[in-house]
Amino acid sequence: MSMPTQTPPPELKTSFDLTFVRDNVKLINQRINKLELEGITNSFDFEMDIMESHPEFYQSHPFLVKKLCKREDISMLDKMLNQLEIVESGNKSLSGVEVKLGEELASEYLYPVIDKSKLK
């Protein structure tokens, strides 16, 4: 009987194609603005249009496209992309950035709703 082999840990990304993300977010926002000028206001209609006009980005970032189409706040995205630039430059580790962003998100969305002392 052979021993099961251990699966190697997943490879940590060191490159995040940030220009691709930023450029597509800008193009999608411009496209949605154009659709609104044409009288289209439904987020589902936006999403269907973006699925056709930006299929590669939609395939790789569907959650982000949905947020854009719903016109939700994506201010945290800019913070995340800026931090990933620092990781790419080698000035911070990905785990360090994850901890910092996680704490920022918890402070903004979680701690105001629940008692932080009960989380320990």
N, CA and C of each residue as an Amber inpcrd file, in Angstrom:
protein
   360
   0.8390000  -1.1730000   0.0000000   0.0000000   0.0000000   0.0000000
   0.8880000   1.2410000   0.0000000   0.6250000   2.1440000  -0.9100000
   1.4720000   3.3300000  -1.0030000   0.9640000   4.4200000  -0.0550000
   1.8960000   5.1820000   0.3990000   1.5690000   6.2900000   1.3010000
   1.0510000   7.4640000   0.4790000   0.0210000   8.1450000   0.9780000
  -0.4650000   9.3210000   0.2320000   0.6040000  10.4070000   0.1970000
   0.7070000  11.0440000  -0.9350000   1.6850000  12.1270000  -1.0590000
   1.0740000  13.4120000  -0.5410000   1.9080000  14.2140000   0.0490000
   1.4330000  15.4990000   0.5540000   1.3180000  16.4840000  -0.5890000
   0.2460000  17.2240000  -0.5790000   0.0530000  18.2690000  -1.5690000
   0.8820000  19.4710000  -1.1550000   1.6500000  20.0150000  -2.0760000
   2.4560000  21.1930000  -1.7150000   1.5320000  22.3760000  -1.4160000
   1.9870000  23.2780000  -0.5610000   1.1520000  24.4530000  -0.2550000
   0.9480000  25.2930000  -1.5090000  -0.1580000  26.0240000  -1.5630000
  -0.3900000  26.8660000  -2.7440000   0.6990000  27.9240000  -2.8790000
   0.9900000  28.2540000  -4.1110000   2.0180000  29.2570000  -4.3920000
   1.4680000  30.6470000  -4.0810000   2.2400000  31.4320000  -3.3550000
   1.8240000  32.8050000  -3.0540000   2.0820000  33.6860000  -4.2580000
   1.0890000  34.4680000  -4.5980000   1.2460000  35.3740000  -5.7300000
   2.2130000  36.4910000  -5.3710000   2.9780000  36.8970000  -6.3490000
   3.8790000  38.0370000  -6.1540000   3.5840000  39.1280000  -7.1750000
   2.7520000  38.8060000  -8.1620000   2.3530000  39.7680000  -9.1800000
   0.8380000  39.7170000  -9.3040000   0.1940000  40.8780000  -9.3840000
  -1.2650000  40.9300000  -9.2880000  -1.9400000  41.5970000 -10.4800000
  -1.2030000  41.9840000 -11.4990000  -1.7570000  42.6050000 -12.7020000
  -2.6610000  43.7890000 -12.3370000  -2.1360000  44.6600000 -11.5230000
  -2.9000000  45.7880000 -10.9830000  -3.3360000  46.7700000 -12.0640000
  -2.5100000  46.9590000 -13.0690000  -2.8840000  47.8640000 -14.1630000
  -4.1130000  47.3300000 -14.8850000  -4.1670000  46.0330000 -15.1100000
  -5.3220000  45.3940000 -15.7440000  -6.5910000  45.6590000 -14.9330000
  -6.5050000  45.5160000 -13.6160000  -7.6680000  45.7290000 -12.7540000
  -8.0800000  47.1950000 -12.7890000  -7.1340000  48.0860000 -12.5610000
  -7.4630000  49.5210000 -12.5450000  -8.0450000  49.9920000 -13.8750000
  -7.4060000  49.5930000 -14.9790000  -7.8760000  50.0140000 -16.3020000
  -9.2860000  49.5120000 -16.5720000  -9.5540000  48.2660000 -16.2240000
 -10.8790000  47.7100000 -16.4770000 -11.9480000  48.3230000 -15.5760000
 -11.6180000  48.6020000 -14.3350000 -12.5770000  49.2760000 -13.4480000
 -12.9520000  50.6330000 -14.0470000 -11.9580000  51.3600000 -14.5230000
 -12.2170000  52.6700000 -15.1390000 -13.0870000  52.5280000 -16.3870000
 -12.7430000  51.5770000 -17.2610000 -13.5120000  51.3670000 -18.4900000
 -14.9470000  50.9250000 -18.1920000 -15.1110000  50.0630000 -17.2090000
 -16.4530000  49.5900000 -16.8560000 -17.2830000  50.7260000 -16.2840000
 -16.6920000  51.5550000 -15.4310000 -17.4310000  52.7080000 -14.9040000
 -17.8400000  53.6580000 -16.0250000 -16.9470000  53.8700000 -16.9770000
 -17.2830000  54.7150000 -18.1230000 -18.4220000  54.1000000 -18.9370000
 -18.3730000  52.7950000 -19.1260000 -19.4210000  52.0990000 -19.8810000
 -20.7670000  52.2150000 -19.1550000 -20.7670000  52.0430000 -17.8510000
 -22.0110000  52.1490000 -17.0730000 -22.5540000  53.5760000 -17.1520000
 -21.6730000  54.5660000 -17.0650000 -22.1180000  55.9590000 -17.2030000
 -22.7790000  56.1880000 -18.5590000 -22.2010000  55.6210000 -19.6070000
 -22.7650000  55.7480000 -20.9540000 -24.1390000  55.0790000 -21.0230000
 -24.2490000  53.8970000 -20.4420000 -25.5280000  53.1880000 -20.4270000
 -26.5900000  53.9950000 -19.6770000 -26.1910000  54.6280000 -18.5850000
 -27.1340000  55.4590000 -17.8320000 -27.6160000  56.6370000 -18.6760000
 -26.7140000  57.2250000 -19.4320000 -27.1040000  58.3200000 -20.3200000
 -28.0840000  57.8530000 -21.3950000 -27.9930000  56.5760000 -21.7390000
 -28.9100000  55.9890000 -22.7150000 -30.2320000  55.5570000 -22.0750000
 -30.3670000  55.7740000 -20.7570000 -31.6100000  55.4510000 -20.0640000
 -31.6360000  54.0840000 -19.4020000 -30.5400000  53.3750000 -19.4320000
 -30.4720000  52.0580000 -18.7890000 -30.0240000  52.2750000 -17.3440000
 -30.7940000  51.7630000 -16.3910000 -30.4760000  51.9920000 -14.9780000
 -30.4520000  50.7250000 -14.1380000 -30.7750000  49.5980000 -14.7260000
 -30.8690000  48.3450000 -13.9900000 -29.4950000  47.6880000 -13.8890000
 -29.0960000  47.3100000 -12.6760000 -27.7690000  46.7050000 -12.4710000
 -27.6150000  45.3980000 -13.2450000 -28.7030000  44.6460000 -13.4020000
 -28.6400000  43.4070000 -14.1720000 -28.3180000  43.6980000 -15.6350000
 -28.9370000  44.7450000 -16.1810000 -28.6480000  45.1340000 -17.5670000
 -27.2020000  45.5960000 -17.7220000 -26.7020000  46.3210000 -16.7280000
 -25.2950000  46.7240000 -16.7410000 -24.4050000  45.4730000 -16.7990000
 -24.7150000  44.5310000 -15.9290000 -23.8870000  43.3300000 -15.8240000
 -23.8840000  42.5400000 -17.1370000 -25.0370000  42.4080000 -17.7590000
 -25.1150000  41.6800000 -19.0340000 -24.2710000  42.3790000 -20.1020000
 -24.3110000  43.6930000 -20.1190000 -23.5150000  44.4620000 -21.0780000
 -22.0210000  44.2730000 -20.8050000 -21.6290000  44.3490000 -19.5510000
 -20.2180000  44.2140000 -19.1790000 -19.7350000  42.7980000 -19.4680000
 -20.5940000  41.8180000 -19.2760000 -20.2320000  40.4350000 -19.5610000
 -19.8460000  40.2840000 -21.0400000 -20.5410000  41.0090000 -21.8960000
 -20.2380000  40.9520000 -23.3300000 -19.0610000  41.8520000 -23.7100000
 -18.9890000  43.0370000 -23.1250000 -17.9500000  43.9860000 -23.5280000
 -16.5920000  43.7260000 -22.8650000 -16.5890000  43.0800000 -21.6960000
 -15.3420000  42.8090000 -20.9580000 -15.3390000  41.3630000 -20.4410000
 -15.4450000  40.3860000 -21.3250000 -15.5950000  38.9950000 -20.8660000
 -14.4270000  38.4760000 -20.0270000 -13.2030000  38.8450000 -20.3950000
 -12.0470000  38.3450000 -19.6510000 -12.0560000  38.8840000 -18.2150000
 -12.3370000  40.1680000 -18.0760000 -12.3740000  40.7580000 -16.7410000
 -13.5550000  40.2070000 -15.9520000 -14.6960000  40.0600000 -16.6030000
 -15.8700000  39.5090000 -15.9200000 -15.5780000  38.1040000 -15.4190000
 -14.9170000  37.3070000 -16.2270000 -14.5940000  35.9280000 -15.8610000
 -13.6510000  35.8750000 -14.6580000 -12.6750000  36.7700000 -14.6240000
 -11.6710000  36.7290000 -13.5590000 -12.0540000  37.5300000 -12.3150000
 -12.9960000  38.4660000 -12.4330000 -13.3630000  39.3210000 -11.3010000
 -14.8810000  39.5500000 -11.2290000 -15.6920000  38.4780000 -11.2040000
 -17.1500000  38.6690000 -11.2380000 -17.6960000  39.4510000 -10.0520000
 -17.1330000  39.2380000  -8.8500000 -17.6230000  39.9470000  -7.6730000
 -17.4200000  41.4520000  -7.8200000 -16.2720000  41.8420000  -8.3340000
 -15.9790000  43.2590000  -8.5300000 -16.9120000  43.8620000  -9.5800000
 -17.1390000  43.1370000 -10.6690000 -18.0490000  43.6310000 -11.7070000
 -19.4460000  43.8240000 -11.1290000 -19.9030000  42.8870000 -10.3160000
 -21.2350000  43.0110000  -9.7090000 -21.3160000  44.2540000  -8.8170000
 -20.2730000  44.5160000  -8.0420000 -20.2520000  45.7150000  -7.1890000
 -20.2940000  46.9840000  -8.0420000 -19.5380000  46.9920000  -9.1330000
 -19.5410000  48.1490000 -10.0220000 -20.9220000  48.3520000 -10.6310000
 -21.5420000  47.2700000 -11.0710000 -22.8600000  47.3640000 -11.7090000
 -23.9400000  47.8010000 -10.7300000 -23.7810000  47.4460000  -9.4700000
 -24.7500000  47.8650000  -8.4450000 -24.4350000  49.2600000  -7.9190000
 -23.3290000  49.8450000  -8.4390000 -22.8880000  51.1900000  -8.0490000
 -22.5810000  51.2560000  -6.5440000 -22.0210000  50.1670000  -6.0220000
 -21.6530000  50.1070000  -4.6110000 -20.3000000  50.7770000  -4.3850000
 -20.0380000  51.1180000  -3.1460000 -18.7850000  51.7640000  -2.7630000
 -17.6240000  50.7850000  -2.9570000 -16.6360000  51.1940000  -3.7090000
 -15.4430000  50.3610000  -3.9130000 -14.1830000  51.0700000  -3.4180000
 -14.3500000  51.9790000  -2.4600000 -13.2060000  52.7380000  -1.9600000
 -12.1310000  51.8290000  -1.3530000 -12.5270000  50.7160000  -0.7730000
 -11.5510000  49.7970000  -0.1900000 -10.6900000  49.1660000  -1.2920000
 -11.2220000  49.0650000  -2.4960000 -10.4590000  48.4910000  -3.6100000
  -9.1750000  49.2710000  -3.8520000  -9.2500000  50.5950000  -3.8270000
  -8.0630000  51.4090000  -4.0580000  -7.0200000  51.1640000  -2.9810000
  -7.4610000  51.0490000  -1.7310000  -6.5310000  50.7500000  -0.6440000
  -5.8570000  49.3940000  -0.8850000  -6.6650000  48.4190000  -1.2840000
  -6.1260000  47.0780000  -1.5200000  -5.1080000  47.0820000  -2.6580000
  -5.4410000  47.7590000  -3.7380000  -4.5230000  47.8050000  -4.8760000
  -3.2320000  48.5250000  -4.5200000  -3.3410000  49.5990000  -3.7550000
  -2.1350000  50.3200000  -3.3200000  -1.2450000  49.4260000  -2.4560000
  -1.8530000  48.6540000  -1.5720000  -1.0740000  47.7580000  -0.7180000
  -0.4320000  46.6320000  -1.5400000  -1.1500000  46.1450000  -2.5490000
  -0.5750000  45.0980000  -3.4030000   0.5980000  45.6230000  -4.2140000
   0.5700000  46.9020000  -4.5600000   1.7280000  47.5120000  -5.2330000
   2.9520000  47.4560000  -4.3300000   2.7400000  47.6830000  -3.0510000
   3.8450000  47.6380000  -2.0810000   4.3750000  46.2110000  -1.9750000
   3.4770000  45.2180000  -2.0190000   3.9010000  43.8160000  -1.9950000
   4.7160000  43.5120000  -3.2480000   4.2280000  43.9480000  -4.4080000
   4.9520000  43.6990000  -5.6540000   6.3430000  44.3110000  -5.6340000
   6.4770000  45.4660000  -4.9980000   7.7820000  46.1240000  -4.9480000
   8.7370000  45.4440000  -3.9700000   8.1910000  44.5280000  -3.1450000
   9.0210000  43.8100000  -2.1860000   9.1740000  44.5200000  -0.8520000
   8.4410000  45.6080000  -0.6430000   8.5770000  46.3750000   0.5950000
   7.7080000  45.8680000   1.7400000   6.7440000  44.9960000   1.4420000
   5.9090000  44.3800000   2.4740000   5.5790000  42.9690000   2.0400000
   5.2550000  42.1330000   3.0370000   4.8370000  40.7680000   2.7120000
   3.3270000  40.7480000   2.4880000   2.8790000  39.7740000   1.7220000
   1.4480000  39.6400000   1.4740000   0.6990000  39.3850000   2.7780000
   1.2620000  38.5680000   3.6540000   0.5850000  38.2800000   4.9170000
   0.4680000  39.5330000   5.7780000   1.4960000  40.3820000   5.7810000
   1.4280000  41.6270000   6.5400000   0.3500000  42.5540000   6.0150000
   0.2290000  42.6250000   4.7020000  -0.7930000  43.4610000   4.0790000
  -2.1810000  42.9060000   4.3790000  -2.3300000  41.5890000   4.3270000
  -3.6260000  40.9650000   4.6120000  -4.0870000  41.2840000   6.0240000
  -3.1670000  41.1970000   6.9920000  -3.5190000  41.4800000   8.3810000
  -3.9640000  42.9340000   8.5270000  -3.2110000  43.8580000   7.9420000
  -3.5400000  45.2870000   8.0470000  -4.8950000  45.5910000   7.4100000
  -5.1270000  45.0780000   6.2010000  -6.4080000  45.3280000   5.5310000
  -7.5630000  44.6540000   6.2650000  -7.3150000  43.4670000   6.7910000
  -8.3480000  42.7710000   7.5650000  -8.7580000  43.5710000   8.7840000
  -7.7910000  44.1520000   9.4550000  -8.0790000  44.9730000  10.6340000
  -8.8490000  46.2370000  10.2370000  -8.4610000  46.8540000   9.1240000
  -9.1890000  48.0370000   8.6480000 -10.6380000  47.7020000   8.3170000
 -10.8450000  46.5830000   7.6420000 -12.2050000  46.1720000   7.2940000
 -13.0240000  45.8620000   8.5470000 -12.4120000  45.1650000   9.4890000
 -13.1120000  44.8490000  10.7350000 -13.4690000  46.1270000  11.4940000
 -12.5490000  47.0740000  11.5480000 -12.8150000  48.3390000  12.2450000
 -13.9480000  49.1190000  11.5930000 -14.0180000  49.0440000  10.2670000
 -15.0400000  49.8060000   9.5500000 -16.4100000  49.1280000   9.5600000
 -16.4260000  47.8040000   9.4090000 -17.7020000  47.1100000   9.2110000
 -18.1250000  46.1930000  10.3520000 -17.1840000  45.5520000  11.0270000
 -17.5230000  44.5470000  12.0240000 -17.6250000  45.1210000  13.4330000
 -16.5880000  45.7990000  13.8820000 -16.5630000  46.2850000  15.2580000
 -17.6850000  47.2590000  15.6010000 -18.1060000  48.1130000  14.6880000
 -19.2390000  48.9870000  15.0420000 -20.5460000  48.2250000  15.2930000
 -20.6360000  47.0060000  14.7750000 -21.8760000  46.2370000  14.9070000
 -21.8540000  45.3030000  16.1200000 -20.6820000  44.7480000  16.4290000
 -20.5920000  43.8260000  17.5600000 -19.5230000  44.2920000  18.5460000
 -19.6270000  43.7970000  19.7490000 -18.6810000  44.1540000  20.7980000
 -17.3530000  43.4560000  20.5410000 -16.2910000  44.2370000  20.2940000
 -14.9770000  43.6940000  19.9650000 -14.4480000  42.7910000  21.0680000
 -14.7540000  43.0660000  22.3400000 -14.2460000  42.2700000  23.4400000
 -14.8010000  40.8470000  23.4200000 -15.9500000  40.6350000  22.7830000
 -16.5410000  39.2940000  22.7140000 -15.8700000  38.4340000  21.6570000
 -15.0080000  39.0180000  20.8260000 -14.3330000  38.2830000  19.7620000
 -13.0970000  37.5600000  20.2700000 -12.6450000  37.8440000  21.4670000
 -11.4090000  37.2330000  21.9920000 -11.6860000  35.9940000  22.7670000
